[in-house]
Amino acid sequence: PSNQISAALSTLKLTFLRILNPNPTLTRTFTYTNTSLLLTIPNSLIPPISANRSITLRWLYLHVVPFYPRAKITTISGGHNFLDEYSSSPGLSSYLLPAVRNVHLALRDLGIRRISISTTFSFVNIISTPFPPSSSKFQPPAYESFIKPLLQFLRDTNSSFLINIYPYKLYRLNSEIPIGFALFQDHLFNFRDDLITGVWYRNLFDMMVDAVVSAMAVAGYENIPVVAVETGWPSSCAYASEVEANPAYAEMYLKNLVEHLRSGTRTSLRKEGVAEVYIYELFDKEVKQRNDRNWGILYPNMTKKYKIKFSGCGCNGIINHQTGFARVASFLVFAFLLWLLQ
């Protein structure tokens, strides 16, 4: 229920929310509050929105116009991992950029100029050669057909590049990565050096961020802000083989991530660091699929799973909508993403 979500945010002292499956009732809850909202247009709407401005306006009149600016809607993501979901139908990727542009133009038609529009990618599916970061590039064929023109659009509209950064998933894909390197553990052997740049990386998160920055630099767009719209560590998994998906590691990752961001440490290639970070997720789902992992920092009844302080040091917090993410903005603002179950 919306009131429980609002109460959870208040308890955690979080003031940002990303909503993956927007619900007008929830959005209304955050009118006249200090909570900033990042809304996501469902993937199923991308093809019709790309072809029809009236459908775009219909979505905006349902989810934005009734609440803005009373609700602090700051960003809209056109789709969520759209290229991943429709990887078996490559032709559908051609809908994404026109959809993003249509949303941008529709907002301008409505006189709304302070909401930015972008889309969301998955690190493991668009970045080739993640290490060393200085050698990273965007994977073809998406780079030429979509990512490069999107980067031009983002630069022209002063918008951010949104990407999921999961050290857990990259760790699972590469057996050579030490678990401590993925968990921000300060240990003598928990580092990787980029022989091209001479940079030593002390954690996998920063390495992945720099891989994204490097790929954008190769494309000629190194100054676009990067937002990690998802990160986290699962506390459990249906597969017994994923022994690293446990509460101890999940709490360690989240605590160390928060402390790392709060410390103001920047990456080697991006001195200002990531613009924002969203931690997946706010709470565990009550209804799960067989292969589901639990990522929540709260149980389904909204009780705390970990002892982690997201506020303090002038930091605020945010939450998203559809099951639960957290965000850290400019290393000073903490936020969560919440997925609403339909």
Protein Blocks (a to p, Z undefined) as FASTA:
>chain_A
ZZlmmmmmmmnopabdcdfbgcfklmmmmgoiabdcdddddfklmmmmmmomklmmmmmm
mmmmmmmckbccfbdcedehklmmmmmmmmlmmmmmmmmmmmmmmmmmnopakbccdddd
dfklmcghkbcfklgccddfklmmmmmmmmmmmmmnopacdddddfklmmmmmmkbcfkl
mnopacfklccddfknopacfbfklmmmmmmmmmmmmnopambccddfbgcddfbdfblk
lmmlcfklmmmmmmmmmmmmmnopacfklmnlpfbdcdddfbdcfbdcfklccfbfbdfk
opafbdcdfbgjhiacdddehkbpcddeehlaccddddddZZ
